[in-house]
């Protein structure tokens, strides 16, 4: 498989089949080499069968999210907009069960790890700490950084499109298509070393933000999550 130069990035879907179809069509028009998705296919206002079909039709590399796991295990069905196993076709349930927890992707700038949380932990959150939210550190991410196998990690779960720069790894939270959480998606151009984010309402896709992949000039990337000190100014992929 050739190394990926342009990558479409879709966050947690939560059954938003209309927005997913718009996002996939836009990324295809942009001429990406591949598209990835951070999972959480179910538990939302739309149709999970449509979502599963679209992800397969567009050959999207997708990992399993905690909501997908919960549905398979018939757990936590009290969450808002929860789906039941009977709401999905046998084919969609089989698709959910087949999804891996992690996928490795070769990019032109180095190896990328796709997961929902961190690694095989689909509930793990990472947050350097802001005045409103306390720090969320991760020994599992620190181990990934220490092993040095990956240049990038893309995850979901937090529904917040943002970049976190470590000395040897860049983490991108892919956000979500869920309507209440500023829905959108992104396109990474590894050749140009930048990322472009888009937002999508019920009918249109619009430009949201353009950022370099590299750390901002003058910044001091962390060595790992144990170096978090709070007071972070988030580097977000939303309009100014």
Protein Blocks (a to p, Z undefined) as FASTA:
>chain_A
ZZdfbdcddddfklpaklmmmmmmmmmmnopabdcdebjmggpfbdfklmmmmmmmnopa
cdddfklmmmmnopaklbghiacfklpcfklmmmmmmpcfbdcdddfkbccdddfknojb
lkbccdebiakbccdddfklmmmmmnopafbdcdehkopacddddfkbccddebjabfkl
opadddddfknopaddddddfkbccdfbdcdfbdcehiacdfblmlpggjiacddfbdZZ
